[in-house]
Amino acid sequence: MRKATLGAAVAALAIVLSACGGGDDQGSGATATTAAAKQAAEGTVAVASTGLGEVLVDAKGRTLYVFTKDKGDQSVCSGKCAVAWPALTVTGAVTPGTGVEASLLSTSKQANGSSQVTYGGKPLYYFAGDKAPGDTKGQGLNGVWWVVKGDGSLVQSKG
């Protein structure tokens, strides 16, 4: 049953990717609950080496992204977008790990009530298409999703 669910999720991902780059997907403001978001209930943000260089990752080494259509520290990714791009959320404090500038790391209360981790004032996300630590398959998608360096700047190349 788990394999069937995973297969369905992968198929759905191909369909929803286009929802994350066209118009603002503001919808109801509700963020989809996903396994990746649940696993990040508490955590550390650090810098790790990937094929794109030294970028932000979570405690398990999963690459973190920003969405350039967000409005300040408020996410505009909801509905289908949030399924493909789950937010990094915490229920407590987020911890700065190796290479992270603690002054840039914070959280922001979102419209759905979650506490989304931000870096340099930008909400952080996972990409559902990344399956292993160090994957950066979401890099540059639709020209609006980018990985982040430890100094808060975006890596805006496709590698």
C-alpha positions in Angstrom: 0.0 0.0 0.0 2.9 2.4 0.8 4.4 1.8 -2.7 1.0 2.5 -4.3 0.8 5.8 -2.3 4.3 6.7 -3.3 3.6 5.9 -7.0 0.4 8.1 -6.9 2.4 10.9 -5.3 5.1 10.8 -8.0 2.4 10.8 -10.7 0.6 13.7 -9.0 3.9 15.6 -8.7 4.3 15.7 -12.5 0.9 17.3 -12.8 1.3 19.9 -10.0 4.7 21.2 -10.9 3.1 23.6 -13.4 1.0 25.0 -10.5 4.1 26.3 -8.8 5.4 28.8 -11.3 2.5 30.4 -13.2 0.1 32.6 -11.3 0.2 33.2 -7.6 -1.4 30.1 -6.0 -2.9 31.8 -3.1 -6.0 29.7 -2.7 -7.2 29.4 0.9 -3.7 29.8 2.4 -3.8 26.3 3.8 -0.6 24.4 3.5 -0.8 20.7 2.7 0.3 18.4 5.4 3.0 16.1 4.1 5.4 13.5 5.4 8.4 15.9 4.8 6.7 18.7 6.7 5.8 16.4 9.6 9.4 15.1 9.8 10.6 18.7 10.2 8.4 19.4 13.3 11.6 20.4 15.1 15.0 20.8 13.6 18.2 22.3 12.6 19.1 24.2 9.5 22.7 23.9 8.3 24.9 24.3 5.3 26.0 21.3 3.3 27.8 20.6 0.1 25.7 19.7 -3.0 26.2 19.7 -6.7 25.3 23.4 -6.6 27.8 24.2 -3.9 27.3 24.9 -0.2 23.5 25.4 0.4 20.9 25.2 3.2 19.7 21.8 4.3 17.6 20.4 7.1 18.9 18.2 9.9 18.6 15.2 7.6 20.6 16.8 4.7 17.5 17.6 2.6 17.9 20.7 0.4 15.9 23.8 1.2 14.5 26.2 -1.3 12.9 29.6 -1.5 10.0 30.7 -3.7 10.6 34.1 -5.3 6.9 34.9 -5.5 6.5 34.9 -1.7 5.5 38.2 -0.2 8.2 39.0 2.4 8.1 36.3 5.1 4.6 35.2 4.0 4.2 32.1 1.9 1.9 32.3 -1.2 2.4 28.6 -2.0 -0.8 26.7 -1.1 -3.0 24.0 -2.5 -1.2 22.0 -5.3 1.9 24.1 -4.9 2.2 23.2 -1.2 2.0 19.5 -2.1 4.9 19.8 -4.5 6.7 22.3 -2.2 6.1 21.5 1.5 7.0 24.2 3.9 9.7 23.7 6.5 7.8 24.2 9.7 8.5 23.9 13.4 6.4 23.7 16.5 9.2 25.0 18.7 12.5 26.8 18.0 14.7 26.2 15.0 18.4 25.6 15.6 21.2 27.1 13.5 23.6 24.4 12.4 27.1 24.5 10.9 27.5 27.3 8.4 24.2 29.1 9.1 24.2 32.7 10.1 22.0 32.6 13.2 20.9 36.2 12.7 19.2 35.2 9.4 17.3 32.2 10.8 13.8 32.8 12.1 10.2 31.7 11.8 7.1 33.4 10.5 3.5 32.7 11.5 1.6 31.8 8.3 -2.0 32.3 7.4 -2.8 28.6 8.2 -1.3 29.0 11.7 1.9 27.1 11.0 5.3 28.5 12.0 7.4 28.4 8.8 11.2 28.6 9.0 12.6 31.6 7.2 16.2 32.5 6.3 17.0 36.1 5.5 13.2 36.8 5.8 12.4 34.2 3.0 10.2 31.2 3.8 11.9 27.8 3.3 10.5 24.8 1.5 11.4 21.2 0.4 10.8 19.9 -3.1 8.8 16.7 -3.1 10.9 15.5 -6.1 14.1 15.4 -4.0 14.4 11.9 -2.7 17.8 11.8 -1.0 20.0 14.2 1.0 21.8 16.5 -1.4 19.2 16.2 -4.2 18.6 19.5 -5.9 16.0 18.6 -8.5 13.8 21.6 -7.7 16.6 24.1 -8.5 15.4 26.7 -10.9 12.0 25.2 -11.6 9.8 27.6 -13.4 12.4 30.3 -12.8 11.0 30.9 -9.3 12.4 28.1 -7.0 16.1 28.4 -5.8 18.4 26.9 -3.3 20.0 29.3 -0.7 23.6 29.8 0.3 24.6 30.2 3.9 24.9 34.0 3.4 21.2 34.1 2.4 21.8 34.7 -1.3 20.1 32.6 -3.9 21.9 30.2 -6.2 20.3 31.2 -9.5 22.0 28.7 -11.8 20.8 25.3 -12.8 24.2 23.7 -12.0 
